[in-house]
């Protein structure tokens, strides 16, 4: 969900538009909502630092919250809820119930995925470094970043581990697949999350 999506979501849930919900007010509400959502994450992801959005970010509209994308909806929900409270709307209670349910899932996600700081090289293939990672072949991991990943990698995608030694490994997009090449540039801090509650994946099985 980009900032443009967030604005449109808020307009729809509050019955407002760019005139009745001024950009300056939207920016304040956006950053307040981000700070609240991040406060729920921080006990499990303490190394992550939230960077406040600017008026330029809001007008461009292409930036997006850096935390797990499945929970981006929490930001416009909080903005919509606060607007409803401030303007004595009768839907404030319903919005708050939505928030509580999604926050429960958000906290569960970060509590279960144990994100740790890791770095990756721009190379063919890209090599990750994470001290004493304890991964075995084909373990599944997921990536988040406070900046931008190199080309070849994406946030919110599960990858398979190819261990090299106790502190380094490569990633594959498929089970027992080839290591991923990384190109371009990168920025910020990258985080690797593990699968404490593994999801099922389809694998070839031979029956004799």
C-alpha positions as CSV (number, residue, x, y, z in Angstrom):
1,X,0.0,0.0,0.0
2,X,1.6,3.3,-1.1
3,X,0.9,6.7,0.4
4,X,-1.4,7.4,-2.5
5,X,-3.4,4.3,-1.6
6,X,-3.4,5.3,2.0
7,X,-4.8,8.7,1.2
8,X,-7.6,7.3,-0.9
9,X,-8.4,4.7,1.7
10,X,-8.8,7.5,4.3
11,X,-11.0,9.6,2.0
12,X,-13.2,6.6,1.4
13,X,-13.6,5.6,5.1
14,X,-14.1,9.2,6.3
15,X,-16.2,10.5,3.4
16,X,-13.6,13.3,2.8
17,X,-11.4,14.4,-0.1
18,X,-8.2,16.4,-0.7
19,X,-10.1,19.6,0.1
20,X,-11.9,18.6,3.3
21,X,-8.9,16.6,4.6
22,X,-6.0,19.0,3.9
23,X,-2.6,17.6,3.0
24,X,-0.9,19.2,6.0
25,X,-3.4,17.5,8.4
26,X,-3.0,14.2,6.4
27,X,0.8,14.3,6.9
28,X,0.5,14.8,10.7
29,X,-2.1,12.0,10.9
30,X,0.0,9.7,8.7
31,X,3.2,10.1,10.9
32,X,1.2,9.7,14.1
33,X,-0.4,6.5,12.8
34,X,3.0,5.2,11.7
35,X,4.5,5.9,15.1
36,X,1.6,4.0,16.8
37,X,1.8,1.0,14.5
38,X,5.6,0.8,14.9
39,X,5.3,0.9,18.7
40,X,3.5,-2.4,18.4
41,X,6.4,-3.9,16.4
42,X,9.3,-2.5,18.4
43,X,9.4,-5.1,21.2
44,X,10.1,-7.7,18.6
45,X,12.0,-5.7,16.1
46,X,13.9,-3.1,18.2
47,X,16.6,-2.4,15.6
48,X,14.1,-0.9,13.2
49,X,13.9,2.9,13.2
50,X,10.9,4.6,11.7
51,X,11.7,7.5,9.4
52,X,8.9,10.1,9.3
53,X,7.3,10.8,5.9
54,X,7.6,14.3,4.4
55,X,5.2,16.5,2.5
56,X,7.1,15.6,-0.6
57,X,6.6,11.9,0.1
58,X,2.9,12.5,0.5
59,X,2.4,14.5,-2.7
60,X,4.5,12.0,-4.7
61,X,2.5,9.2,-3.3
62,X,4.8,6.3,-4.3
63,X,6.5,5.6,-0.9
64,X,5.2,2.9,1.3
65,X,5.5,1.8,5.0
66,X,8.5,-0.4,5.5
67,X,6.9,-2.9,7.8
68,X,5.3,-6.2,6.6
69,X,2.9,-5.2,3.7
70,X,0.1,-7.4,5.0
71,X,-0.5,-4.9,7.8
72,X,-0.2,-1.6,5.8
73,X,-3.9,-1.1,6.2
74,X,-3.4,-0.4,9.9
75,X,-2.0,3.1,9.0
76,X,-5.1,4.4,7.2
77,X,-7.4,2.7,9.7
78,X,-5.7,4.6,12.5
79,X,-6.0,7.9,10.6
80,X,-9.7,7.1,9.9
81,X,-10.4,6.2,13.5
82,X,-8.8,9.4,14.8
83,X,-10.7,11.5,12.3
84,X,-14.0,9.8,13.5
85,X,-13.2,10.5,17.1
86,X,-12.2,14.1,16.5
87,X,-15.4,14.7,14.5
88,X,-17.7,12.7,16.8
89,X,-18.6,10.2,14.0
90,X,-20.6,7.1,15.1
91,X,-18.3,4.7,13.2
92,X,-15.4,5.3,15.6
93,X,-16.1,2.1,17.6
94,X,-16.3,-0.1,14.5
95,X,-13.0,1.3,13.2
96,X,-11.4,0.6,16.6
97,X,-12.5,-3.0,16.6
98,X,-10.9,-3.5,13.1
99,X,-7.7,-2.0,14.4
100,X,-7.6,-4.3,17.4
101,X,-8.0,-7.4,15.3
102,X,-5.3,-6.4,12.8
103,X,-2.9,-5.3,15.5
104,X,-3.3,-8.8,17.1
105,X,-2.2,-10.3,13.9
106,X,0.6,-7.8,13.5
107,X,2.0,-8.6,16.9
108,X,1.7,-12.3,16.3
109,X,3.6,-12.0,13.0
110,X,6.6,-10.1,14.5
111,X,6.7,-12.3,17.6
112,X,6.9,-15.4,15.5
113,X,9.4,-14.3,12.9
114,X,12.4,-13.2,15.0
115,X,13.9,-10.7,12.6
116,X,17.7,-10.2,12.8
117,X,20.0,-7.7,11.0
118,X,21.8,-9.1,8.0
119,X,23.8,-7.8,5.1
120,X,24.1,-8.9,1.5
121,X,26.7,-8.4,-1.3
122,X,26.0,-7.1,-4.8
123,X,27.3,-10.2,-6.6
124,X,26.5,-13.2,-8.7
125,X,25.3,-14.8,-6.5
126,X,24.6,-12.4,-3.6
127,X,26.0,-13.6,-0.3
128,X,24.3,-12.9,3.0
129,X,26.2,-12.4,6.3
130,X,24.5,-13.1,9.6
131,X,26.6,-14.1,12.5
132,X,25.8,-17.6,13.8
133,X,22.7,-17.8,11.6
134,X,22.0,-21.5,12.4
135,X,20.2,-22.1,9.1
136,X,20.2,-25.4,7.4
137,X,19.7,-26.2,3.7
138,X,16.3,-25.2,2.4
139,X,15.2,-23.4,5.5
140,X,12.7,-20.7,4.6
141,X,13.3,-17.0,5.4
142,X,11.7,-13.7,4.7
143,X,13.3,-10.2,4.2
144,X,12.4,-6.8,5.4
145,X,14.4,-3.6,5.0
146,X,14.4,0.0,6.3
147,X,15.7,1.1,2.9
148,X,15.9,-0.6,-0.5
149,X,17.0,-4.2,-1.4
150,X,19.3,-4.9,-4.4
151,X,17.6,-6.0,-7.6
152,X,16.8,-9.7,-7.4
153,X,15.3,-9.6,-3.9
154,X,11.9,-8.5,-2.6
155,X,10.3,-7.9,0.8
156,X,7.3,-10.1,1.7
157,X,8.7,-13.1,-0.3
158,X,9.8,-16.4,1.2
159,X,13.2,-17.6,0.1
160,X,15.1,-20.9,0.6
161,X,18.5,-20.9,2.3
162,X,21.7,-22.2,0.8
163,X,24.2,-22.2,3.7
164,X,27.9,-21.5,3.1
165,X,29.3,-21.6,6.6
166,X,28.2,-20.6,10.1
167,X,27.9,-16.9,9.3
168,X,27.1,-16.7,5.5
169,X,24.5,-18.1,3.2
170,X,22.8,-17.5,-0.2
171,X,19.1,-17.5,-1.1
172,X,17.1,-19.3,-3.7
173,X,13.7,-18.4,-5.0
174,X,12.7,-22.1,-5.1
175,X,13.2,-25.3,-3.1
176,X,16.6,-26.8,-4.0
177,X,16.9,-24.0,-6.6
178,X,19.9,-21.9,-7.7
179,X,21.3,-19.0,-5.7
180,X,19.9,-15.5,-6.5
181,X,22.2,-12.9,-8.2
182,X,21.9,-9.4,-6.8
183,X,22.5,-6.3,-8.9
184,X,22.0,-2.5,-8.7
185,X,22.2,-0.6,-5.4
186,X,20.9,-1.0,-1.9
187,X,20.3,1.2,1.1
188,X,19.2,1.1,4.7
189,X,19.3,-1.9,7.1
190,X,18.1,-5.4,6.0
191,X,16.5,-7.9,8.3
192,X,16.0,-11.7,7.9
193,X,13.0,-13.4,9.5
194,X,12.7,-17.1,10.2
195,X,9.8,-19.5,10.0
196,X,8.9,-20.4,13.6
197,X,5.5,-21.5,12.3
198,X,6.4,-22.9,8.9
199,X,4.0,-22.7,6.0
200,X,3.4,-25.7,3.8
201,X,5.1,-25.7,0.4
202,X,4.5,-28.0,-2.6
203,X,7.3,-30.4,-3.2
204,X,7.6,-33.3,-5.6
205,X,7.0,-36.7,-4.0
206,X,7.6,-40.0,-5.6
207,X,5.6,-43.0,-4.6
208,X,6.9,-46.6,-5.3
